[in-house]
Amino acid sequence: MARDRAEVLWRPSPDLVAESNLERFRAQVRARTGRRFADHRQLHEWSVDRRDEFWGQLAEFAGVDFSVPPDRIKGPDRMPGTEWFRGARLNLAQNLLSRRDEKTAIIYRDESGQQRNVSYRQLELDVAAAAAAMRRRGIVAGDRVAGYLTNCPETVVAALATISIGAVWTACSPDFGSDGAVARLGQVRPRLVFASDRYFYGGREFDCRGAAAALAGIESVEGVVRVPYQPDPSATAGPATGRAFLPRGPGRRRSTRSCRSTTPATSSIRRGPPVLPRGSCTVPAARCCSTARSTFCTATCGHRTWSSTGPPAAG
């Protein structure tokens, strides 16, 4: 048995090795630091012995986009209290949406076999549209946004839109029920809640509207966005994923307190890339445009052009 366990079942070809991410990373480390690793064991030992150097190189290799770079990769070894990337600032959503092509970002399939695919480009557009609509509702950095949602593309859009603003995202699945959802999500005092209207499990349909009404009763909640279950792929034809489910709303506080008064998710959201009038963003143009580097800037500031070095030209 020992001999069987030691048997090598497969080895990658030299071409596969040369094209692998690990080999590209090793080449970058060699170019940046002069370090050479004879094998994977030496590379692993370096990652353990020189953690600051390893993680700094890995962040660069992975293309982590810091709006403010770290002044130190790693602090002293102590637990608890070890510091990583001290002084750095970044937006997780901006980093996750750095790819903007037609490659598939999300493959969604429900238990009936219905499938929806969302490209990276479409995902970025949907997130930008959702973030703009949330800003019009008055959501700002530091606010809490909650999801009572199934595992679907709209959940990814809502989460990334929340993070892109700088708000805090929290969520639980609809199988928590009304009492469990209120107990879980109410602790963080969310201003806005996204709630699935129903879900299917084991061939049965479960209605979530009662739970949505209960969540609307949380004292801090100013609005509940109903996210419809869409089992028919034709219901999401075209660039509707994400944009169709988030209603337009005024940029002021609301006092929604019941499920009946929530805005239908598919009622009035505008099609097409959301471009707000100039001057509608509360973030100074220079600061926003120096960090956005994506359609977040277009969605939140109305700037039709952007630059990583400064605000867009006037007009």
Secondary structure, DSSP 8 states (H G I E B T S, - for coil): -HHHHHS------HHHHHHSHHHHHHHHHHHHH----SSHHHHHHHHHHTHHHHHHHHHHHTT---SB--SEEE----TTT--EEET-B--HHHHHT---SSSEEEEEE-TT--EEEEEHHHHHHHHHHHHHHHHHTT--TT-EEEEE--SSHHHHHHHHHHHHHT-EEEEE-GGGHHHHHHHHHGGG--SEEEEESEEEETTEEEE-HHHHHHHHTSTT--EEEEE-----GGGGTTTTTTTTTS----SS-----SGGGS--TTSS---S-----TT--SS-HHHHHHH--SHHHHHHH--SS-BTTB-----
